Amino acid sequence: MSAVRAVVVDPDAPGRLALAEVPAPEPAPNEAVVRVHATSVNLGDVFRVPHAEAGWRPGWDLAGVVERAAADGSGPAAGTRVLGLRGVRFGAWGELVAVPTAWLAELPAEVGFAQAATLPTCGLTALYALERAGFLLNRTVLVTGASGGLGHFVVQLAAQAGAYVIAGVRRPERAAAVKDLGVRDVVVGEDIADAARFGPYDVVIDILGGESLAKALPQLRPDGLCVALGISAGIETKLNLAQLFGTVGGVNLVPLVLFTEMDRRGGTSGLAGLARMVAEGRLRPIVDVEESWTEVAAVAQKFLNREITGKAVLHFD
C-alpha cells in the first residue's frame, strides 16, 4: 500500500482540516504499524492547527489493531488490539500509523476502541502527575479544570488513591457530572480562590495555568506540592511571593510534561494499568462527543470553544 488516508492541515478547508492521501508509514525497527479504529482530541492536537503549514498532520492518541509488528521483535504481535500515542511526533489521525512499541499497550477485550482512545495522553498525564504527588490516602487534593479531558481522569485516580478531592469547574452545568466521579466537593466558577474554604491542600493539580495557578498556590499547606499540567488559561502568571512565604511558608511547584516523562520511562506499563482499570470498572472515561473522522473540523472547533465535557472521540470509518 503506497498511500493511506489521514487528517491534514488544508488552509482552504473548513477549520483548516481535511482528509487527504499521504504516504504509507515507513516504521523504524522499534515501531509497530497500527490500523487506527479511534482517536481522541486533545488541546495539543488542535492549538497548532490555525498556524500550522499545509500538510501538517495532527493527532496524538490512538486505539486500533497492530497491522505489522515491530521489526526488532519488541511490542505486540500483528492482530493485537492496542492503545497508544504518537506524542510530539503527531500524526495519529490516520488510517495506518507507525508507533514506538514503548508507547503501546495491549487492550483488554472488555474495553472498546472509543474508551481506549481517551486514555493515552490524558490518562497517562493524570497518572504521572499523581505519582509525583506520592501517598494520597486521607490527603486533601485540589484539581482545577476538573471537567475536562484531563481533569476527569485526575479526580478519579486521586479518589481511587484515597484522597479527599475538591474539584474546580468553570460552568455550573458540569458540576453534577464531576461530583459523580467520587469527589468530595465541587467549586463552580472562574475564580478558583473560592476553593480556599475547603483547604488548605496537601496537593494541587493545576490544569489551567494563568491566574488559576496563582490563586491555587497560596491554598497549599506548608511544604505542599503543586503539579502544573496546562496553560489553557494563560501561559503567564503573577505570584504574590509575600503571600506564599508569609501565609504558606514555602511551596513546591513542579511542571510535568508527559512526553519528557515518556522519553524517560516509556508508556506501556501505565497504559496497560489504565486500560485494566477501565476493564474492571474502576476508571470511567467520559466521552461527550463521538463522530466520524470526516467531521474532524467541526469536533475540533467544539473543543476550542470549550463546548465538550470530558473527551471527544473520532471513529475511523
Secondary structure, DSSP 4 states (H G I P E B T S, - for coil): --EEEEEEE-TTSGGGEEEEEEEPP---TTEEEEEEEEEE--HHHHTTGGGPPTT-----EEEEEEEE--TTS-SPPTT-EEEEE-GGG---SBSEEEEEGGGEEEPPTTS-HHHHHTSHHHHHHHHHHHHHH---TT-EEEESSTTSTTHHHHHHHHHHTT-EEEEEESSGGGHHHHHTTT-SEEEESS-GGGGGGG--EEEEEESS-HHHHHHHGGGEEEEEEEEE---TT-S-----HHHIIIIIS--EEEE--HHHHHHHH-SHHHHHHHHHHHHTTS----EEEEEEGGGHHHHHHHHHTT--SSEEEEE--
